């Protein structure tokens, strides 16, 4: 599934965290704290899914690493 990436200006304590809406999570079969693979071109990373009620559908918010 293709999602629009939003870079969030929030730094985490080391873990890569990505935010998605409940509706997007349901359509992808993702649950809170699941590991998800995010790929852009030939680059990819693994992040922990964080489900948010008021996050826009079809978008994924990526926190900054430390």
Secondary structure by P-SEA (a helix, b strand, c coil): cbbbbbbbccccccbbbbbbcaaaaaaacccccbbbbbbcccccbbbbbbbbccccccbbbbbbcc
